[in-house]
Each structure stands twice: as structure tokens, then as C-alpha cells.
Amino acid sequence: MAALLSLALLYSRLRNPQGLLGTAYPPGTVAPPLAGTGDDGRPLALADFRGQTVAVFFGFLNCPNICPTTLAALERVRQTLPERQRKDFVSLLVTVDPGRDTPAELRSYVRYFSPDARGLVIPKVPLRQAAAAWGVGFEYSNITAPDRYDVNHTTGVYLVDREGNRRVVWDYTQLNLTDRIAADVRTVMP
């Protein structure tokens, strides 16, 4: 049993040499592009955040629990960072419900959680392509009217470094480990 645990630890260290809490991506894994309308109504792309560390999350405004909890957790993480790093850490909510979530509503929503959080609206067809490139799934269910439905979606948070590389993905269940998540962010930031 000890030998199996030792092998598992060794494998984990080889796969994730920095000891990050989440699942680490191989070095140099470029983040897939994201582009649409920002929460300020102007064009916005992930590439616009070059030089900053971005926590990318796919969600929506009518989400009853996962999305607000995630944004609150990311703000707690941001608050634990040293002041010089705090200004370079951005939470980016990409809505998976562009039919209902307007840029203005998205702005109000994300700013409730953090003054530095941003929102991104991508039209439905390119959103499907972008989500697939990130490994994100979502579906609409319980549709009772064109604007009355539920959205099921992947709950991972993807950390993108200042060069635009995906470094780690955290599962929703890990987000309550604020100190460990903040340690991951500090590892990725200069």
C-alpha cells in the first residue's frame, strides 16, 4: 500500500511539478481565444488582458448558486493577494446565456462581487465553438418559453497567466480553499 501511495505521489508531482491545487496544464498550453462584447458594451477579448492573470469562468446571471458562489470565492482570493498582485488579477465571467444576459446586466452582476471583475457576452454560435475549445459544456433545459429555461454548465475556473497560457483549472468544489487557490495564483503571477 505504501508503494502504491508513493507511486501516486510521484506521478502527481511529475504531472503537476509546481504542486498546484487544481489540475495543471502542460507548460505552454495557450488559452483558446475568447472574443465578444464586454460588460461595458465594447468589444472585448481575452487577449486584451495580456499582462494580467485572469480567472476565466463560464456561467450566467440567473444561476442560483454555482456562479455567485464562484465569483465570491474569486474575490476572496483576490483580496488575499498582495496589493501589487491584486490589481493584476481579474475574474472574467463568460456568459453561457447570451440570449438573456445583456452586457449592462452582466456588468452590474460581476461588479457586485468585485470592482475589477469583467463580463463577456459571445453570440450563441461562436460561444459553442469557444466553450468546446475550453472543454466547457452547457445545455438549456426545462424550456417553457423563449426566455424561461434553466442552464446546466461546466463549473471549472481556468487560470490564464499574463502571457495567455492556461496554467490550471480548479473544480468548483476546490474554490472554498481560498488560501490554496491564492497560493496557485501567486505561483503563476510574477
N, C-alpha and C positions, 0 to 999 in steps of 0.2 A: 504494500500500500504506500509506503514511504517513497519507493522508487517511482511509482505512478504519479504521485503528487510532485515529486522533484522534476519529472519529465514535463508535466503540465506547466509548472512554473517556468521552466527553461523555454518551452515553446512560447509561452505568453511573453516572456522577455524578448525573445527573438522577433516575434511578431509586432511587439509594441515596446521597443527599446527605451522609450522615454518614460515608461510607466504611467501613461495617461489613463485616466479613469474610463473613458469611453473606448470605442473601437477606433484604433488608429488606422489611417490610410497610409499606403506606402509613400515614402518621400517623393515629392514632385507630382503628386496627383492634382492636376489642375481642376479647379472647381468649374463645373459646367456653367455656361453663360446664363444670366437671368437679365431680362430687359422688359420694361413696360412703362407704366405710369406710376410715378412716385406719389406718396401721400400728399405732396404739395401741388399735384396736378401737372407736374412737369415730367419729361422723360427721365427715367432713372434706370441704371444698370448696375449689376454687381461690380463691374469694372470701375465704376465711379468711386468705389470705396478703397481703391488701391492705396496702400499706406496705412490702412486701418485693419483691425481684426474684427471680423463680422460673424455673429452667431445667426445663421440662416435657419428659419423655421417656417414650415408650410402650415397654415391654419386658416381660420376665418372668424369673422366678427360674432356670429351667432353661436359660436362654440360654447357650450355650457360650463365646461370645466378644464379641459386639457390646455386650451390656448391661453386663457387668462392666468392659469397656474404657471405655465411655461414662461410667459412674459414677466410675471412677478419674480420667478426664480432667476431669470437672466438679469433683472435689475438688481436683485440681491447680490449676485455675482459681481456685477459692475461696481456696486458700492464697496465691495471688499478690496477692489484693486487700488493700488497706489494712485494718487491724483494724476500723475503724468501718464499712466496707462489708461485711466478711466476715460479720458477724452478720446482715446483711440479705439475704444471697444463699442461696437454698435450692434444692437439687436435688429434684425430685418425680418419682418413678418411678410411672407409671400402669401397672398390670399388664394385659397383654392375655391373661392366662391365669388368670381368676378361678376357674376350676374346680379348679386345683391350688394356686394361691398364696394362702395364708391371711395375714391381717393380721400375725400374730405372726412368721411366716416372713419376710414382707416387711420387717418392722421389723429383724430380725436381719441380713438381707441388705443393706439400704441403709445401716444404721449401721456395717457393716463398712467401708464406703467413706468415710463422713463422719458425724460425730456429729450434724450438722444436717440430713442428708438425710431425706426423708419418702417414704412409700409410700402408694398409694391403690388400693383394690380397688373396682371398679364391677361390678355384676352384668352378665351377658352381653348382655342386650337393650339396656339403656341404654349399655353400653360401645360397642356397634356404632354407636349414634347419636352418641355423643360423639367417637369416633375419626373418623367420617366428617366431623363438623363441623371437626375439626382437620386434615383431609386425610391422615389416617393410615389405612393399610391393614394388615390382618393376616389370616392364614388358618391353619387347622390342617391338617397333612399327616402322612403316614406313620402313620396311626392304626391301632394294632394292638390296643388295648384302651381302655376308657373313660379311663384315666389314663396311657396311653402313646401319645404323639404328639409331633410337632415343631410349632413355631410359627414361621411366617415373618412378619416385620413391618417396617414402615417404620422407618428409623433416624434420623430427624431429631430435633434438640433445639430446642425452641421457647423463646425468651427472652421472658418476660412482665414488663413493668415494674410499678412499685409501684401504678400506677393501674389495672392489669388489662388493659393493651393488649399485644397481640403486637407485638414490635418486630423480631425477626429469627429466622430458622431456620437452623441450621447442619447441614450434611450430616455424616454420620459421618466421612467422610474428612478433614474440617477440624478435628476435635477434637484432633488431635495438635499443632496450632498454638496451644499454651496461651497464649502472650503475646498473640497476635491475638484469641483468644476473650476473654481477660481485658480487653483494650482495649475490645472491644464491650460487655462487662458494665459497665465503668467509664463508658462513654459513656451508657449507659441509666440508670445509677444517679445519684442526686443527689450 
